[in-house]
Amino acid sequence: MEEEKKVSMEQEEEEKKETAVSDVSLKELSKKLDDFAKERDWEKYHAPRNLLLAMIAEVGELSELFMWKGEVPKGLPGWEEAEKEHLGEELSDVLLYLIRLSDVCGVDLGDAATKKIVKNAVKYPAPSKSA
Ligand SMILES: Nc1ccn([C@H]2C[C@H](O)[C@@H](COP(=O)(O)OP(=O)(O)OP(=O)(O)O)O2)c(=O)n1
């Protein structure tokens, strides 16, 4: 009985790992990054300039994946699954450092980005469709 319970818990854990977490918020990620830094006593390293440089280094790693490939069509046809997985990791590193940087600078990134989209729309109005 106990053994069955253990097996089903293990199955549950495996399923959890495979389920995509696509609707996570910036706030949730920010909290996870804060916990990650606190648990390792890494807050002292997470100063704004360090985080900015770390993010730029990750942008370099992201660029390497596209280097010398010529133009890459949308959807990345022909890329192997492993390459796409690697791309996801590099994109995540950039995003995570950006979120952490915003956080330690006291910027609410979700709010700032939402306001910026509105500002962009005012600066670049869409052409009127009624003409
Ligand atoms: N001081 C640190 C070091 C790492 N990380 C986290 C944020 C990034 O998501 C990831 C970066 O880890 P690595 O520096 O090991 O970089 P990579 O994962 O890209 O490994 P590699 O450079 O070996 O490919 O870890 C962090 O928060 N603070």
The ligand as a Gaussian input file, in Angstrom:
#p B3LYP/6-31G(d) Opt

LIG

0 1
 N       25.435000      35.010000      -9.460000
 C       24.474000      34.370000     -10.154000
 C       24.808000      33.340000     -11.047000
 C       23.786000      32.708000     -11.740000
 N       22.513000      33.095000     -11.560000
 C       21.422000      32.462000     -12.310000
 C       20.734000      33.405000     -13.276000
 C       20.857000      32.770000     -14.636000
 O       19.568000      32.269000     -15.046000
 C       21.814000      31.593000     -14.460000
 C       23.158000      31.839000     -15.093000
 O       23.989000      30.780000     -14.718000
 P       25.453000      30.605000     -15.334000
 O       26.272000      31.808000     -15.012000
 O       25.935000      29.269000     -14.872000
 O       25.232000      30.657000     -16.902000
 P       24.688000      29.553000     -17.909000
 O       23.514000      28.852000     -17.289000
 O       24.469000      30.274000     -19.199000
 O       25.857000      28.498000     -18.009000
 P       27.075000      28.499000     -19.076000
 O       27.598000      29.919000     -19.120000
 O       28.013000      27.502000     -18.488000
 O       26.456000      28.089000     -20.373000
 O       21.928000      31.376000     -13.046000
 C       22.214000      34.102000     -10.674000
 O       21.037000      34.433000     -10.481000
 N       23.208000      34.733000      -9.997000

